[in-house]
Amino acid sequence: MPYYRSVGEIPRKRHTQFRQPDGSLYAEELMGQEGFSSDSSLLYHRHLPTAIVAAEPYDPPATTRLPNRPLKPRHLRTHKLDSGHTDAVLGRQPLLANDDVRISYVVADQPSPLYRNATGDECLYVESGAARIESSFGVLGVTSGDYVIIPTSVVHRIVPVDDVPLRLLTVEATGHIGPPKRYLSVRGQFLEHAPYCERDIRGPGQPLLVDGTDVDVYVRHRQGWTRHVYAHHPFDVVGWDGHLYPWAFSIHDFEPITGRLHQPPPVHQTFAGPNFVICSFVPRKVDYHPQAIPVPYNHHNVDSDEMLFYTGGNYEARRGSGIEQGSISLHPAGFTHGPQPGAVERSLGAEHFDELAVMVDTFRPLDLCDAALACEDSGYAWTWAGNAAH
């Protein structure tokens, strides 16, 4: 993250002796990105973070990726994927994927196991419910509308905290996710034109100290999955400091940028990842030119697939298409998309849009996974033509 945090007990100087009450040394761990050349944090453990006593392969449920062929727009109804008792890590149902990113949906009512994603950062979006994100850095409370960025290789677990099932859209990258560079100064401070800033970001609070031995941690890595058994619980950190840690940001704190005429999607950008971006569409005043057309124009972004997750309010441009709470639309490169028939005329004179949506634009085609095909509305592609398929 762009700014420094310090939590718990740390020594005055890094890489110096820091002793426990019994006189033994705390174990210092550096977590850093890009080979000691980017953001990092120093954590101080009661026990060695390197001590594992067992390792074995783990095989997650198999999933299939199929190309979007024939090429057409898709509508996925994620609420049809409601399942039985599961957790927010092993219960994820992959929907769309390419070699840069995997997008999944999960409805969880159980705590996840301890988990470390060593392939890249994760962005979790909380559609509904609430949870505790417990990690070596402490506890981060999240609720509906929160984005959560979990950096690569942070050991954590996701614990639902109330009787409402936790619904998550998960975006798993093969690299790092963060604010767009154009929002940041050369030293990492949010600039005045950015639609959010440091005051909107929440990090873990006090250290989470958990005792335990022979503790399982599921690791997703570039060669597959492994289950490690740690000699001591990884949540034994008495203090840490640095710029690398899990953090949360509410979509409700995203300040929309509007204009006299329709503003293009880059004004909604919230995060950037390797070959993809994440955008937030929030309630806002709409275009105020006397002859403005508030809904988007027909457009064809020739370099990217556009995925939109509808998570609240009414998305005016999609009225009449069957889009509902929890819907996902996929508009691929090679297809011109735009408002549904009648949406342009209905929007004229509108002063405010009450919509909430998360968009992921990828710069490589998205494949369809098994769960996407299981919840697809097969008639969506023909809705611009009055639902008449030939």
C-alpha positions in Angstrom: 0.0 0.0 0.0 1.1 3.6 -0.5 1.5 4.4 3.1 3.3 3.1 6.2 1.7 1.4 9.2 3.0 0.1 12.4 1.1 -2.3 14.6 2.0 -3.9 18.0 5.6 -4.2 19.3 8.6 -3.7 17.1 12.2 -2.8 17.9 13.4 0.8 17.3 15.9 -0.3 14.5 15.2 -3.0 11.9 17.3 -6.2 11.8 18.4 -5.7 15.4 18.0 -7.9 18.5 14.4 -8.0 19.7 13.9 -10.2 22.7 10.9 -12.0 24.2 10.1 -11.8 27.9 12.1 -15.1 28.4 15.2 -13.6 26.8 14.9 -15.5 23.5 14.9 -13.6 20.2 11.7 -12.9 18.3 12.0 -14.3 14.7 12.1 -11.4 12.2 10.4 -12.0 8.8 10.6 -9.7 5.8 7.6 -10.0 3.4 8.5 -8.1 0.2 7.6 -7.8 -3.4 9.7 -7.8 -6.6 12.9 -9.1 -5.1 13.5 -6.5 -2.3 12.7 -3.7 -4.8 9.2 -2.8 -3.9 6.7 -2.7 -0.9 7.5 -4.8 2.1 6.8 -5.3 5.8 8.7 -6.7 8.7 6.9 -9.1 11.1 8.1 -10.3 14.4 7.1 -13.9 15.3 7.2 -15.8 18.6 8.3 -18.9 16.7 10.2 -19.6 13.5 7.9 -18.9 10.5 10.0 -21.4 8.5 9.2 -24.5 10.7 7.0 -27.0 8.8 6.7 -30.6 9.9 4.8 -32.0 6.9 3.9 -31.2 3.3 1.6 -33.0 0.9 -0.1 -32.3 -2.4 -3.7 -31.1 -2.3 -6.0 -31.5 -5.2 -8.8 -28.9 -5.3 -12.0 -29.7 -7.2 -11.3 -29.8 -10.9 -12.7 -27.1 -13.2 -12.8 -26.7 -16.9 -12.0 -23.6 -19.0 -13.7 -23.3 -22.4 -13.3 -20.4 -24.9 -16.2 -18.1 -25.4 -17.2 -19.7 -28.7 -19.3 -19.0 -30.5 -18.4 -15.5 -29.5 -21.3 -13.8 -27.9 -22.3 -11.7 -24.8 -23.1 -13.7 -21.7 -25.3 -13.2 -18.7 -24.5 -15.3 -15.6 -27.0 -15.5 -12.6 -24.6 -16.1 -9.7 -27.5 -16.5 -7.2 -28.3 -19.8 -8.9 -25.0 -21.1 -7.6 -26.1 -21.0 -3.9 -24.7 -24.1 -2.3 -24.6 -25.9 1.0 -22.2 -25.5 3.8 -18.9 -24.2 2.5 -16.1 -21.8 3.2 -14.8 -18.7 1.2 -11.6 -20.3 0.0 -12.2 -24.0 -0.9 -15.8 -23.3 -1.8 -15.1 -20.8 -4.6 -16.8 -21.6 -7.9 -14.7 -20.3 -10.8 -16.7 -18.4 -13.5 -14.3 -16.7 -15.8 -10.5 -17.0 -16.3 -7.5 -16.4 -18.4 -3.8 -16.6 -17.8 -3.8 -13.3 -15.9 -6.8 -13.5 -13.6 -9.5 -15.9 -12.3 -13.0 -14.6 -11.2 -15.0 -16.7 -8.9 -18.2 -16.5 -6.7 -18.8 -18.1 -3.4 -21.5 -18.2 -0.8 -19.9 -19.1 2.6 -21.2 -19.9 6.0 -18.1 -21.6 7.5 -14.7 -20.3 8.4 -12.1 -21.1 5.8 -8.9 -23.0 6.5 -5.7 -21.1 6.7 -4.7 -20.2 3.2 -1.8 -18.6 1.3 -2.1 -17.7 -2.3 1.5 -17.7 -3.6 0.5 -17.0 -7.3 -0.7 -13.4 -6.8 -2.8 -10.8 -5.0 -6.5 -11.3 -4.4 -9.3 -8.8 -4.5 -12.4 -9.9 -2.6 -15.7 -7.9 -3.1 -18.3 -8.4 -0.4 -21.7 -8.5 -2.0 -23.5 -9.2 1.3 -22.8 -10.5 4.8 -19.8 -9.7 7.0 -16.6 -11.4 7.9 -13.3 -11.2 9.8 -10.2 -11.4 7.7 -7.7 -13.0 10.1 -4.1 -13.0 9.1 -0.5 -12.8 10.4 -1.1 -9.0 10.4 -4.1 -9.0 12.7 -7.9 -8.8 12.1 -9.7 -6.8 9.4 -13.5 -6.5 9.7 -15.3 -6.3 6.4 -19.0 -5.9 5.4 -21.2 -5.4 2.4 -19.6 -3.2 -0.2 -16.1 -3.7 0.9 -13.2 -4.5 -1.3 -10.4 -6.4 0.4 -6.9 -6.6 -1.1 -4.9 -9.6 0.2 -1.2 -9.4 -0.9 0.5 -12.4 -2.4 1.5 -15.1 0.2 -0.2 -13.6 3.2 -1.4 -16.4 5.4 -5.1 -15.7 6.3 -8.5 -17.1 6.8 -12.0 -15.7 6.1 -14.5 -16.1 9.0 -18.2 -15.2 8.4 -19.5 -13.4 11.5 -23.3 -13.3 11.4 -26.3 -15.4 10.3 -26.4 -13.9 6.8 -24.3 -16.0 4.3 -21.2 -14.3 3.1 -21.4 -13.6 -0.6 -18.1 -12.8 -2.3 -16.9 -12.1 -5.8 -13.2 -13.0 -5.8 -10.6 -11.8 -8.3 -7.4 -13.8 -8.2 -4.4 -12.2 -10.0 -1.1 -13.6 -11.2 0.6 -10.5 -9.9 -0.1 -7.5 -7.8 -3.3 -5.4 -7.4 -3.3 -1.8 -6.3 -4.4 1.7 -7.0 -3.8 3.0 -10.5 -0.4 4.7 -10.8 -2.1 7.9 -12.1 -3.8 8.3 -8.7 -0.4 8.3 -6.9 2.5 10.7 -6.5 6.0 9.5 -7.2 6.3 8.8 -3.5 3.0 6.9 -3.3 0.6 9.5 -1.8 -2.9 9.7 -3.3 -3.2 12.8 -5.4 -6.0 15.3 -5.3 -7.8 14.0 -8.4 -8.0 10.4 -7.0 -11.5 9.2 -6.3 -10.4 7.9 -2.9 -7.5 8.4 -0.5 -5.6 7.1 2.5 -8.5 8.2 4.9 -10.8 5.7 3.2 -8.4 2.7 3.6 -8.6 0.3 6.6 -5.8 -2.0 7.7 -5.6 -4.6 10.5 -5.6 -3.4 14.1 -3.9 -5.1 16.9 -1.9 -8.3 16.5 -3.9 -11.5 16.5 -2.0 -14.0 18.7 -3.2 -17.6 18.4 -1.5 -20.6 20.1 -1.4 -23.9 18.4 0.8 -26.6 17.0 0.7 -28.8 13.9 -1.4 -26.2 12.0 -2.6 -26.8 8.4 -2.1 -24.1 5.8 -3.3 -24.6 2.2 -1.0 -23.0 -0.3 -1.9 -22.3 -3.9 1.3 -21.9 -5.9 2.4 -21.9 -9.6 2.7 -25.7 -9.7 -0.6 -26.5 -8.0 -1.7 -26.8 -4.4 0.2 -28.0 -1.3 -1.0 -28.5 2.3 1.8 -27.5 4.7 1.7 -28.4 8.4 3.4 -25.7 10.5 5.0 -26.6 13.8 3.4 -23.5 15.4 0.4 -21.3 14.4 1.4 -18.6 11.9 -0.7 -16.1 13.8 2.0 -15.5 16.4 3.2 -12.0 15.3 3.6 -9.5 18.2 4.2 -6.6 15.9 4.9 -5.5 12.3 5.5 -2.4 10.3 5.7 -1.5 6.6 3.7 -0.8 3.5 2.6 -4.4 2.7 -0.5 -5.7 4.4 -4.2 -6.7 3.8 -6.4 -3.7 3.5 -10.1 -2.8 2.9 -11.8 -0.1 1.0 -15.6 0.4 0.8 -17.2 1.0 -2.6 -19.4 3.5 -0.8 -16.3 5.7 -0.3 -15.5 5.8 -4.0 -16.2 9.4 -5.1 -17.6 9.4 -8.6 -16.3 11.7 -11.3 -19.1 13.2 -13.4 -19.3 15.7 -16.3 -21.7 17.6 -18.6 -21.4 14.7 -21.0 -21.1 10.9 -20.4 -17.8 10.0 -18.8 -15.9 6.8 -20.1 -15.2 3.9 -17.8 -11.6 5.0 -16.9 -13.1 7.6 -14.5 -14.5 4.6 -12.5 -11.2 2.8 -12.2 -10.5 1.7 -8.7 -7.6 -0.8 -9.0 -5.1 -2.1 -11.6 -3.8 -5.6 -11.9 -1.6 -7.5 -14.4 -3.5 -7.0 -17.8 -6.8 -6.1 -16.1 -8.5 -3.2 -14.3 -11.3 -3.1 -11.7 -13.8 -0.3 -11.8 -16.6 0.9 -9.4 -20.0 2.2 -10.7 -21.7 4.0 -7.8 -24.8 6.2 -7.3 -24.0 9.5 -8.8 -25.3 12.7 -10.4 -25.4 12.1 -14.2 -24.6 14.2 -17.2 -26.0 17.8 -17.0 -25.6 19.1 -20.6 -29.1 20.1 -21.7 -29.0 17.6 -24.5 -27.0 14.9 -22.6 -27.7 11.2 -23.0 -27.0 9.8 -19.6 -26.6 6.1 -20.5 -23.5 4.8 -22.2 -23.2 5.0 -26.0 -22.8 1.8 -28.0 -19.1 1.0 -27.6 -16.6 -1.6 -28.7 -13.4 -1.7 -26.6 -11.4 -3.7 -29.2 -8.6 -4.7 -26.8 -10.6 -6.1 -23.8 -13.3 -8.2 -22.5 -15.7 -6.4 -20.1 -17.2 -8.2 -17.1 -19.8 -6.3 -15.0 -21.1 -7.6 -11.6 -24.4 -6.0 -10.6 -24.4 -5.6 -6.9 -27.1 -3.1 -6.0 -29.5 -0.4 -7.2 -30.9 -0.3 -10.7 -28.5 -0.4 -13.7 -30.5 1.8 -16.2 -28.7 0.7 -19.4 -29.6 -3.0 -18.8 -33.3 -2.6 -17.9 -35.3 -5.2 -19.8 -32.4 -7.6 -20.2 -33.0 -9.9 -17.2 -30.2 -8.4 -15.2 -30.8 -8.7 -11.5 -29.0 -8.6 -8.2 -25.9 -10.8 -8.4 -25.9 -10.9 -12.2 -22.7 -10.9 -14.3 -22.6 -9.7 -17.8 -19.7 -10.5 -20.1 -19.2 -8.4 -23.2 -16.2 -9.7 -25.1 -13.9 -8.0 -27.5 -15.2 -8.6 -31.0 -18.8 -7.6 -30.0 -20.2 -4.1 -29.9 -22.4 -3.6 -26.9 -24.5 -0.8 -25.5 -27.8 0.1 -23.8 -30.9 -2.2 -24.1 -33.6 -1.1 -26.6 -35.5 1.9 -25.1 -32.9 2.7 -22.5 -31.6 5.8 -24.2 -35.0 7.4 -24.5 -35.9 6.5 -20.9 -32.7 8.0 -19.6 -33.3 11.5 -21.1 -33.7 14.1 -18.4 -32.4 11.8 -15.6 -30.4 13.6 -12.9 -29.2 10.7 -10.8 -28.4 7.0 -11.3 -28.8 4.6 -8.3 -26.6 1.8 -9.4 -23.8 -0.3 -7.8 -21.6 -2.5 -9.9 -18.1 -3.8 -10.1 -16.4 -4.1 -13.5 -13.3 -6.1 -14.4 -11.9 -5.3 -17.9 -9.3 -7.8 -19.1 -6.8 -7.4 -21.9 -6.9 -11.1 -22.8 -10.0 -13.1 -23.6 -11.9 -14.6 -20.7 -12.7 -18.3 -20.8 -15.9 -19.7 -19.4 -15.7 -22.1 -16.5 -18.1 -24.9 -15.5 -20.0 -22.8 -13.0 -20.5 -20.0 -15.6 -22.2 -22.4 -18.0 -24.3 -23.8 -15.1 -25.9 -20.4 -14.3 -26.0 -18.8 -17.8 -29.1 -17.1 -19.1 -28.9 -18.4 -22.6 -31.3 -15.8 -24.1 -29.2 -12.8 -23.1 -27.3 -12.4 -26.4 -30.6 -11.9 -28.3 -32.1 -9.2 -26.0 -31.0 -6.3 -28.2 -33.0 -7.9 -31.0 -36.1 -8.5 -29.0 -35.2 -12.0 -27.7 -35.4 -13.5 -31.2 -32.7 -16.0 -31.8 -32.1 -17.5 -35.3 
